[in-house]
Amino acid sequence: MDQFKYEVAHELGIQPPADGYWGMMTTRDTGTIGGHMTRKLVAMAEQQLASRQPF
């Protein structure tokens, strides 16, 4: 999950902290990253459910 956070930050053009401590980042940036992570995870879950074969 941590790697996913860095990937999303990179996609959004947000520079992740070099030391790994996210506490010094703005609330807006961390909220944006978390929101995009959630959207991507929901989309992945929906895709998996849609691809399941009915019994």
C-alpha positions as CSV (number, residue, x, y, z in Angstrom):
1,M,0.0,0.0,0.0
2,D,2.9,2.3,0.7
3,Q,4.3,1.9,-2.7
4,F,0.8,2.6,-4.2
5,K,0.8,5.9,-2.3
6,Y,4.1,6.9,-3.8
7,E,2.9,5.9,-7.3
8,V,-0.3,8.0,-7.0
9,A,1.6,11.0,-5.6
10,H,4.0,10.7,-8.6
11,E,1.0,10.5,-11.1
12,L,-0.5,13.7,-9.5
13,G,2.8,15.6,-9.7
14,I,3.1,15.8,-5.9
15,Q,6.6,15.3,-4.5
16,P,6.5,12.7,-1.8
17,P,8.8,13.2,1.2
18,A,12.3,11.8,0.7
19,D,12.5,10.7,4.3
20,G,9.1,8.9,4.2
21,Y,7.5,11.1,6.8
22,W,4.2,12.4,5.4
23,G,3.4,14.6,8.5
24,M,5.0,17.7,7.1
25,M,2.9,17.7,3.9
26,T,-0.1,19.9,3.5
27,T,-3.5,18.4,4.3
28,R,-4.6,19.3,0.7
29,D,-1.9,17.2,-0.8
30,T,-2.3,14.2,1.4
31,G,-6.1,14.3,1.0
32,T,-5.7,14.5,-2.8
33,I,-3.4,11.4,-2.7
34,G,-5.8,9.5,-0.4
35,G,-8.8,10.4,-2.5
36,H,-7.2,9.2,-5.7
37,M,-6.0,6.0,-4.0
38,T,-9.6,5.3,-2.9
39,R,-11.0,6.0,-6.4
40,K,-8.4,3.6,-8.0
41,L,-9.0,0.9,-5.4
42,V,-12.8,1.1,-6.0
43,A,-12.4,1.0,-9.7
44,M,-10.1,-2.1,-9.4
45,A,-12.7,-3.8,-7.2
46,E,-15.5,-3.0,-9.6
47,Q,-13.5,-4.3,-12.5
48,Q,-12.8,-7.6,-10.6
49,L,-16.5,-8.0,-9.7
50,A,-17.6,-7.3,-13.3
51,S,-15.2,-9.9,-14.7
52,R,-16.4,-12.7,-12.5
53,Q,-18.3,-15.4,-14.2
54,P,-21.9,-16.1,-12.9
55,F,-22.4,-19.5,-11.3
